[in-house]
Amino acid sequence: MLDRLLFRRIDNAPLIIFRVLFGVLCALESYGAIITGWVRRTLVEPRFTFSFIGFEWLQPLPGNGMYVYFFVMGTFGVLIALGYKYRFSIIAFTLMWTAVYLMQKTSYNNHYYLLILVSGFMVFFPANRYFSLDAKRNPSIKKISMPSWVKWAVVLQLFIVYTYASIAKMYGDWLDFGIIKILMQDKANYPIIGDLLQQPWVHKAVGVFGILFDLLVVPALLWKPTRKIALIASIFFHLFNSIVFQIGIFPYLSLAFIVFFFEPETIRNIFFKKKSFYNEGNIEVPSYKNSLLAALGLYFLIQLMLPVRHHFIADDVLWTEEGHRLSWRMMLRSRSGKIQFKVRNNETGKTEWINTKDYLTPKQNRRIGAYPDFIWQFAQYLKKEYAKKGIPVSVYALNAKVSVNGKPYRAFIDPQIDLANTAWDHLRHNAFILPSSVDDPVQN
């Protein structure tokens, strides 16, 4: 039964066209980051970047290096689409994209994380066996079939993403549509649809449809009677997200995944009419079966565990942010914060206030007061800057208050704790983050 599910050979048309679409989208994301100024704002202008904690050694290249970096990364996307030196190109792109993801989180996006996972999968997929320069140069690798585990790995990954995204939306601020109203407020100046997006009935429609779509789209695509309806809903949903929220290639990557849900013959007839169709259905169990099953099992176990880890950390993840990332918690909160940093010279006792504008870009400044890891990292940065002058310091976050989803500001960081000399705990609650109900609301 398991061998038939995972190791039956099926036509590889879905994988081949996905490789082409994936490569094109990777190239557009990389080149587009240069053209739109994303690279400049996020990686060139900042004096330092808020990396993932533990990856501070990953820093942007100096000068114009990151422009070259993204150009090279985009070129690897082109090579992936063409199927040229495929294995090298997909490995290089995966490593480069992962490095960018880990070296900054000021522009954090769940979709950037998904791109890492998909790129990692593509490293092991036989995606260059047809309609590729590799196959043209070396006809011996050419094949018209693939093992069915390739399809089911993609389907399971998408099921995890969408299901957790739906479950995460089942909380108060989404169910009363308050967060949707907040998310739509800065869309009011959009031409044609701006006023429409401010209507309460639109907020309700988006809220209900968002939960139902995420929960049902994968099962609906798998079941043939509902597949076309799910396709239409997917096109509407992802184009709406692209137009309204402007989240890069993700809506189009999500649409590209749909090729794995249709019959391979249908995909072949649409995209590769001259391609021979494989329908023999042979079961070929590889010698590395046990290793493959162990690797897939471990990978998907981690994928199932990461989104629920916040339940094992004290307080509400909406408040603490601990366990938010890597969890498919998409468009669930809007945060704003106020904070002041005080540095104390440990030798003289002299103190001084820090103007964050002297150190951070405008975008970083909008993040610094609202996210605890940003606050902690900035304290560490200040400690290092003063250490260069030979001055040992303590750093305190004073008057730190945060508003989540438009609610009144509340005290956020314990002003008595020296953040510069406090370790960050990845697995447990960090004590310098005050409880969400620590005091009475403080109005803005």
C-alpha positions, 0 to 999 in steps of 0.5 A: 500500500505504502509502496504504491502510494509513494513509489508508483511511477507517474507522468512528470509533466506537473513537476517539469512545468512547476520547475519552469514556473518556480525558476521564473518566479525566483528570478522575478523575486530576486531582480524585483528586489533590486528594481523596487529598492527592497535590497537598498532599504533592507540590506544596503542602507541599515548600519546593521540588520536584525538577523535571526538570533544565532545568525548574527555572523550572516551579514550583508555584503559591503558597498554594492555587494548585495545588488550583485548578490541578488543579481546572481541569485536571480540568474540562478532562478533563470538557470533553474527554469531552463534546467541548466546545471540544475542541481548546482543552480537549485542548491546555490539558489537555496543557500543564497535565499536562506542566507538572505532570510536569516540575515534580516527579519525587518522585512519578515514574511512567512512566504520567504520561509516557504520559499526556503522549504520549496527550494530545499525540496526541489534540490532532491526532485528529478525536475530536470529530466525533461524539457531542460538544457541538461536533458538536451545536453545529456539525453541519458537522463531524460525521463517522462515519469517520476516517483509519486512521493514527489507529488505527495510531498508537495501536497502534504507541505501545502496542507500543513501550511494552509491548515495551520494558517486557517486554525491560527485565524480562529481567534477573537480579533480575526473572528470579530474582523477587527484585525482585517479592518486594521489591515485594510486601513492603509489601503484606502488610497488604492484607486478604484477599490480603496473605498470598497476595502473599507466597507464592513461587509468586505471585512466580514467576507474576507474574514470568513473566506480566509478561514474557509479557503485555507481550511478547504482548498487542499482537500477541494483540489484533491477531490475531482468533483470540487477541483475546478471550483477550488481552482477558480477560488484559488485564482480569485484568492491569490490575485486578491492578495497580490493586488491588495497586500502586494506580497511579491511572488507568493500568490503566483507561487501558490497558483503554480502549486496547483499543477500537482493537483490535476491529473498529469495527463491534463497538465501534459495536454496543456503544456507539453502536447508533444511529450509522450505520456507515461501511464504504465504505473510501475512501482519502483522501490529504490534501494534508499527507501528506508532513508527516504522515509526516515528523512521525510518523516523527520522533516514533516514531524518538525513541520507539524511541531513548529507551528504549535510550539508557542502553546508550550511557552508562557503567555499569548503569542500575540503578545510575546511573539515567541513562537510566531515565526515559522508557524504560518501565522499570516496577517494575524496582528498589527503591532506598534510600540514606544520605547526608550533605551538608556545606557549605563556606564558600568564603571562611572555610573553615568547614564545617557539616553539613546536616540534610535534614529541615530542607529536605525532606518525608518523601517527598523525604527517602526519595528524596534519598539514592538518586537521583543527580539528586536529590542534585545538585539538592539541592546546587544548591538549597543553593548558591542558599540560601546565595547569598541570604545572600551566602555562596559555598559548595561542597557535598559528599555524604559517606558516600553509599551506595545499596542496589539491590533489597535488595543490600548498600549500596555507595558511590555519590557521590564525596565529593571532588567539589563538587556545587554547582559541577559541571554536570549532563550529560544525555547522558553519564555524570556522573563524580560517580557512583561505579562500581557496583563501586567498593568492597566491600559495606557492610552496613546 
